Amino acid sequence: MTLLQRLVHRFLPRRWSAAIEAESRAWQLVCDCGQAVSVWEAGGIRFGGRGRPRRAYCCSRCGVTAHRLEKRESAATDAPGD
C-alpha cells in the first residue's frame, strides 16, 4: 500500500475509505495488449472520476507505457496475469 493509500485508511472514516478503495479497484489501467490492473493495485487512487483518459504505466506483459483508464464493475475478473 502506498503512502497516500495508507493516509486514506488512517485519517478518513472507514465508510469513506472503503468507498474510495472500492472505486479505485473498479477503475482499471488497460493496455492495448489486453493486460489490466486496477488503479488501487497500481498504487493509486481514483474516486469520482469520469471519462477514459490515458495514463503512463508500464505494462508487465508488453512494456507499453500508455494505458487507458476504464471503469469496470467486475474488477475481480480482470486480475493481472490473466
N, C-alpha and C positions, 0 to 999 in steps of 0.2 A: 504494500500500500504506500502511495506517495505521501509526502508531507501534506499536501493540500487535502487529500482524501482523509488522512488522519485528523486534520483540523476540523473537517466537516463532521466527522463522527464524534469528536470530542466536545465541540462547542455548540452544536445545533441540537435541538430536541430530537429524540430518537425517531419520531414520526417523520420529521423533515429530512433527516439524514438517510433514512430508509427510502424515502421517495426519490431523493437525489441519486442514490446508488442504483435503484431500480431503473430509473430513466436513463442513467448513464450506461447501464448494461444493455438497454434496449437499442441504443444508438451503436451502430456497427461501422467500423472503418473497413470498407470493402475495396479490394484490389481488383484490377481488370482480370487477373487470373482466377478470381473466384474466392480467394482466401479472405476470410472475415474475422475480425477481432473486435470485441466490444470496447467502447471508449474507456470504460472502467478498468478492464483488464490491461489496457494500454497505458494506464496510469493517469487518465484524465477524468474530467467531469464535464458533462453536457446536460444542462437542465433548462427546460423551457425554450429550447431551440427549435427552429423551423428551417425548411429548405433542405437542399442536398449540396452543401458546399464541399470543396476539396481541401484536404489537409495533407501535410507531409508526414509520412510514416513509412518506415522501411518494411517491406513485405518479407516475411521469413521464408516464403516459398520461392519467389522470383526476384526479389531485390528491388522492385519498383517502389518509388517513394511517393507517388501521387495516388491518394486514396479518396474515394467519395464517402461522405457520411450518409447513412441511410438509417431510418428508424424502423426496426423490425420488432414486432411484438413477440415472436418466438425466438428470442435470443439464445435460448438453451440449445436449439438445433444447429446453430451456426458457430459452434465452438471451434477455436483454432485447431488446425491439424486435421480437419475433416476432409 
